[in-house]
Each structure stands twice: as structure tokens, then as C-alpha cells.
Amino acid sequence: MDISKIGRSGFKFIRNKDYRFLIMTGLGFYDKLPDDEYIRRKFKAIMGKDLELENPQTFNEKLQWLKLHDRHLEYTMMVDKYAVRQYIADTIGEEYLIPLLGVWDEPDEIDFKALPNQFVLKCNHNSGLGMIICKDKSKLNVSAVKKELRKGLKQDYYLTGREWPYKNVSRKIIAERYIEDDSGELQDFKLMCFNGKVKCSFVCSNRFSKDGLHVTFFDLNWKVMPFERHYPYMQQGMIKPKNYNVMIKLAEKLSHGCPFVRADFYNIGGRIYFGELTFFPGGGFEEFTPEEWDYKFGSWIELPKGSCL
């Protein structure tokens, strides 16, 4: 146990109100704080500056504005990893869906014997907590898996960043077929849609390498965009997928009518699979380096007039 590190953290907790807010938020002390006040305080604590909501200019500011003022009921369906499947089938076609192996309300309902040797289990209402990637069922600790799934089901993902579409998702566990690309990983292509038009995209790569996750943004000509957003980018870039233009068309269909949404796809042997839709990447709390790109992305979002509550 590093006593000096604990001491420094304790001193910081006492002296730094923003750090104290973040720690206490994780413990649930501010769960009942109104959305606007919570968002303002968290933005200041993470970004180091006051949140401008009267005349938002940056990408991060506009995402916070959209959390509070752009509340269409269908957004809840669009972030629900189970319910969105029907939207995908109706809008672009069921051939883009990863095959579904099962859906359950509780971990004890899962018949693990009926599942194939490889599969993915995840909750439909959050982002990562409770996810199980099984590559060899013979090595699976079922009790541990159920424990993790219960943690995931228990999480109120809405409270972490006040991303209100998650507030009313009916929580379930889904199982999907395990997929991977030629690299043995699963690179996902995340297309940023501004008022129904893709302006750029990014790729998450090297998740399990010694150098760690890289997030590289590309413009529509597949040129690397020279900035970082929380993670380093690969300056040498990567080969443009042959079906990238198809991904753009699919993303624009799915994002129609939305001021901003990110549409994620996987590319497996030239076949496109839908990943998820995300309205608030990074919760709207991730800095751009250099900062000018926060303003550039912000200029691409045309906020709706008035609000929808």
C-alpha cells in the first residue's frame, strides 16, 4: 500500500472541490442533483472551465446543450442495444445486424449449454460494464460471468453523465455471435454524423497492444486529422476500407433528423455489421488537443430551435 499516494489523494480531496465532486459523484452523493446543475459542475471539474449553455460554441458544450434540450423519445430506442435492432432492420436492413443468440432479463435465465463456443454477452442499457467476450466456453467461469452481468444490470448509466436517453431503457442481457476481423481484433469504424451528414470518422485500434488504445480521426478523404481526443492517434494512418462509402450512406440514413449522433460499424471480411448509435461521445467531457478542433466540431452542429423536453 502506497501511504504517500493515499495521503496526496486525501489532501487533494480536501483542497480541490472539483476533484472532491468527481470522487463523491462516483459514490452516488449527487444522484439527485438536477441535470443542469450536475452537468455544469461535472463539466467544470473535468474540463477546467465553466460550461457555456446560453451560446454554446464547442463540440463538448453543444453535446451538453443537447442533453438538456433535445429529448426525442425515439432516442431511448436508438441507444437500447436490443430495441435498436428493429430500427436497424427497418432502416438499412437486417443483414447489417450481428446475429442475436438470446435475450434475458436476469443472468440465471441464461442457458449457457445452449450457447456456442464463442459469443459476447452484454447489457443493453450501458457501455461496457458487465460485458463478457467468450472465445472458449470450456474456460468460462459461469458464476463470475453472472456476477459481472448483475453489476452491469444494476448500473444506472444515465446518472454517470446525465445522458438522458439511457434513463428509461428497459434493462436486459443480450448475447450476440462473436466476430473478429483479420487482425484478430475488432476495429470499429465510428462515423460522426452532424445534422444527418457524415463529416469525419475515427477508428479505435491497438486495444490490446503494449502501446495501448489509439483513436485516429479521418476526414472524408481518409486523411488523418491532426488532433487527439483523450487518446493518441496513429500518425501513419491505415488503409481505407473499400466499403467506407457504403458505411457513410448507412450512417446518414440512421442519423437522419438528429443534430448529432455517432454511428458505429464493424468491417469483417468486407461485410459491414452495425455496432451502436451514440449521442454523446465521451459524455461531452473529452478535451481536444489542440483545442481549436473542439470549436471546429462544434461549428458542424446546427442546434435545433427552442427545445424538445
C-alpha positions in Angstrom: 0.0 0.0 0.0 1.4 3.4 -1.1 0.7 5.5 2.0 2.2 8.7 0.4 -0.1 8.3 -2.6 -3.1 7.9 -0.3 -2.0 10.9 1.6 -1.7 13.0 -1.6 -5.1 11.9 -2.7 -6.6 12.8 0.7 -5.0 16.2 0.6 -6.3 16.8 -2.9 -9.8 15.7 -1.8 -9.8 18.3 0.9 -8.3 21.2 -1.1 -9.8 20.6 -4.6 -13.6 20.9 -4.8 -13.7 19.7 -8.4 -11.7 16.5 -7.5 -13.9 16.1 -4.5 -17.0 16.4 -6.6 -15.8 13.7 -9.0 -15.0 11.3 -6.2 -18.3 11.8 -4.4 -20.2 11.5 -7.7 -18.7 8.1 -8.2 -20.1 7.2 -4.7 -23.6 8.4 -5.6 -23.7 11.5 -3.5 -25.0 13.7 -6.3 -27.5 11.2 -7.9 -30.5 13.5 -7.1 -28.8 16.7 -8.3 -30.8 18.3 -11.2 -29.4 17.5 -14.6 -28.4 21.1 -15.5 -26.6 21.7 -12.2 -24.9 18.3 -12.3 -23.7 18.8 -15.9 -22.3 22.3 -15.1 -20.4 21.0 -12.1 -19.0 17.9 -13.9 -18.0 20.0 -16.9 -16.1 22.4 -14.8 -14.5 19.6 -12.8 -13.2 17.7 -15.9 -12.7 20.5 -18.5 -11.4 23.1 -16.1 -13.7 25.9 -17.3 -17.3 27.0 -16.9 -19.9 25.5 -19.3 -21.5 27.9 -21.7 -25.1 26.9 -22.4 -26.6 30.2 -23.5 -24.5 30.4 -26.6 -22.5 27.1 -26.8 -19.8 27.1 -29.4 -17.6 24.0 -28.9 -18.5 20.4 -29.6 -18.4 19.5 -25.9 -20.6 22.4 -25.0 -23.2 21.6 -27.7 -23.4 18.0 -26.6 -24.3 19.2 -23.0 -26.9 21.5 -24.5 -28.4 18.6 -26.5 -28.6 16.5 -23.3 -30.8 19.1 -21.7 -32.9 20.4 -24.7 -33.1 17.8 -27.5 -35.1 15.0 -25.9 -36.9 13.0 -28.5 -38.5 9.8 -27.2 -37.1 7.7 -30.0 -33.5 8.4 -28.8 -34.2 5.9 -26.0 -34.9 3.2 -28.5 -31.8 4.2 -30.5 -29.4 3.7 -27.6 -31.0 0.4 -26.5 -28.7 -2.3 -27.9 -31.7 -4.7 -28.1 -34.6 -2.4 -29.2 -32.4 -0.7 -31.8 -32.1 -3.9 -33.8 -35.6 -3.4 -35.2 -34.8 0.2 -36.2 -31.7 -1.1 -38.0 -33.6 -3.8 -39.8 -36.3 -1.3 -40.9 -33.9 1.5 -41.9 -30.9 -0.2 -43.6 -31.7 -3.9 -43.5 -31.3 -6.8 -41.1 -28.3 -8.1 -43.0 -26.2 -5.5 -41.1 -27.1 -6.9 -37.7 -24.8 -9.2 -35.7 -26.7 -12.4 -35.2 -28.6 -12.5 -31.9 -28.2 -15.6 -29.8 -30.5 -14.8 -26.9 -32.1 -12.1 -24.7 -32.8 -12.4 -21.0 -33.9 -10.3 -18.0 -31.6 -11.9 -15.4 -28.3 -13.9 -15.6 -29.9 -17.0 -14.1 -32.2 -17.3 -17.1 -29.2 -17.9 -19.4 -28.8 -21.5 -20.6 -25.0 -21.5 -21.1 -25.1 -25.0 -22.5 -27.2 -23.8 -25.5 -24.7 -21.1 -26.4 -21.9 -21.7 -28.9 -18.3 -22.0 -28.0 -17.7 -18.3 -28.8 -20.1 -15.4 -28.0 -20.5 -12.0 -26.5 -22.8 -11.1 -23.5 -23.6 -7.5 -22.7 -26.2 -5.3 -21.1 -28.4 -3.3 -23.5 -28.5 -0.1 -21.5 -24.9 0.9 -20.7 -21.4 1.0 -22.1 -19.1 -1.9 -21.2 -19.9 -2.8 -17.5 -21.0 -6.4 -17.5 -19.7 -7.2 -21.0 -18.3 -10.7 -21.4 -16.3 -11.7 -24.5 -16.1 -15.5 -24.6 -13.6 -17.1 -27.0 -13.6 -20.5 -25.4 -16.6 -21.7 -23.4 -14.7 -24.5 -21.8 -12.7 -21.9 -19.8 -15.8 -19.8 -18.8 -16.4 -19.2 -15.1 -20.2 -19.1 -15.2 -20.5 -17.8 -11.6 -18.1 -15.0 -12.3 -19.9 -14.1 -15.5 -23.3 -13.9 -13.7 -21.7 -11.7 -11.1 -20.4 -9.3 -13.7 -23.7 -9.2 -15.5 -25.6 -8.4 -12.3 -23.2 -5.5 -11.8 -24.0 -4.3 -15.3 -27.7 -4.6 -14.9 -27.5 -2.7 -11.6 -25.7 0.3 -13.1 -27.8 3.4 -13.8 -25.8 4.6 -16.8 -27.9 7.8 -17.1 -26.5 9.0 -13.8 -22.9 8.9 -14.8 -23.1 11.7 -17.4 -26.8 12.6 -17.4 -27.2 11.1 -20.9 -31.0 11.1 -20.6 -31.8 8.6 -23.4 -30.4 5.8 -21.2 -32.7 6.7 -18.3 -35.7 4.7 -19.4 -34.1 1.8 -21.2 -35.7 -1.5 -20.0 -32.6 -3.4 -18.9 -31.8 -6.7 -20.5 -28.9 -9.1 -21.2 -28.2 -10.0 -24.9 -25.9 -12.5 -26.5 -24.5 -11.9 -29.9 -22.3 -14.0 -32.1 -18.6 -13.4 -31.6 -16.9 -11.7 -34.5 -13.4 -10.6 -35.2 -11.5 -9.2 -38.2 -8.4 -10.4 -39.9 -6.2 -8.8 -37.3 -7.7 -10.9 -34.6 -9.1 -7.8 -33.0 -12.3 -5.9 -33.7 -11.6 -2.5 -35.2 -14.7 -0.4 -35.2 -15.4 2.5 -37.6 -17.2 5.3 -35.8 -18.8 7.8 -38.2 -19.6 11.3 -36.8 -22.9 12.5 -38.2 -23.7 16.2 -38.0 -27.4 17.1 -38.8 -27.6 13.9 -40.9 -24.3 14.3 -42.8 -21.0 12.4 -42.0 -18.2 14.9 -41.6 -15.5 12.6 -40.4 -14.9 9.3 -38.7 -12.5 7.6 -36.3 -11.0 4.2 -35.8 -10.2 2.5 -32.4 -7.1 0.3 -32.8 -4.3 -1.4 -30.9 -6.6 -2.0 -27.9 -4.5 -4.9 -26.6 -1.0 -3.7 -27.6 1.7 -2.6 -25.3 1.2 1.0 -26.6 -2.5 0.9 -25.7 -5.6 2.1 -27.4 -5.2 4.6 -30.3 -8.0 6.7 -31.6 -7.4 8.1 -35.1 -9.7 10.6 -36.8 -10.0 10.7 -40.6 -11.7 13.3 -42.9 -13.9 12.2 -45.8 -10.8 11.8 -48.0 -9.3 9.4 -45.4 -6.6 11.8 -44.4 -5.5 11.7 -40.7 -6.9 14.7 -38.8 -4.1 16.1 -36.6 -5.5 16.2 -33.2 -6.1 14.0 -30.1 -9.2 13.5 -28.1 -8.2 11.8 -24.9 -6.2 9.1 -26.7 -3.2 9.3 -29.0 -3.7 8.9 -32.8 -1.7 6.8 -35.3 0.1 9.4 -37.4 0.8 6.9 -40.2 -2.9 6.2 -40.6 -4.3 2.9 -42.0 -5.8 1.6 -45.2 -9.2 3.0 -46.2 -11.8 0.3 -46.2 -13.1 -0.5 -49.7 -16.7 -0.2 -48.4 -16.2 3.0 -46.5 -18.6 5.0 -48.7 -21.2 2.4 -48.0 -20.7 3.0 -44.3 -21.2 6.7 -44.9 -24.5 6.1 -46.7 -25.8 3.8 -43.9 -24.7 6.2 -41.2 -26.5 9.1 -42.9 -29.7 7.1 -43.2 -29.6 6.2 -39.5 -28.8 9.7 -38.3 -31.5 11.5 -40.3 -33.2 14.2 -38.2 -30.6 14.1 -35.4 -28.4 17.2 -34.7 -25.6 14.9 -33.8 -25.1 11.1 -33.5 -22.2 8.7 -34.0 -22.9 5.5 -35.9 -20.5 2.6 -35.4 -19.8 -0.2 -37.7 -17.5 -3.3 -37.9 -15.9 -4.4 -41.2 -15.5 -8.2 -41.2 -14.0 -9.6 -44.4 -15.7 -6.8 -46.4 -19.0 -7.3 -44.7 -20.5 -4.5 -42.7 -22.1 -5.0 -39.3 -23.8 -2.4 -37.2 -22.3 -1.7 -33.8 -24.3 1.0 -31.9 -25.5 4.6 -32.0 -24.1 7.1 -29.6 -25.4 10.6 -29.0 -22.8 11.9 -26.6 -19.2 10.5 -27.3 -17.1 10.7 -24.2 -20.2 12.2 -22.4 -19.1 15.5 -23.9 -16.3 15.6 -21.4 -13.2 14.9 -23.5 -10.8 17.6 -24.5 -9.4 18.2 -28.0 -5.7 18.8 -28.4 -5.3 21.4 -29.9 -8.5 23.0 -28.6 -9.3 24.6 -32.0 -10.8 21.3 -33.0 -13.4 21.5 -30.3 -14.6 24.7 -31.9 -14.4 23.1 -35.4 -16.5 20.2 -34.5 -18.9 22.5 -32.7 -19.4 24.6 -35.8 -20.7 21.5 -37.6 -23.6 21.1 -35.2 -26.7 23.2 -36.0 -28.7 23.2 -32.8 -32.5 22.9 -33.2 -34.6 26.0 -32.4 -36.0 26.0 -28.9 -36.0 22.7 -27.1 -37.8 19.3 -27.0 -38.5 18.2 -23.4 
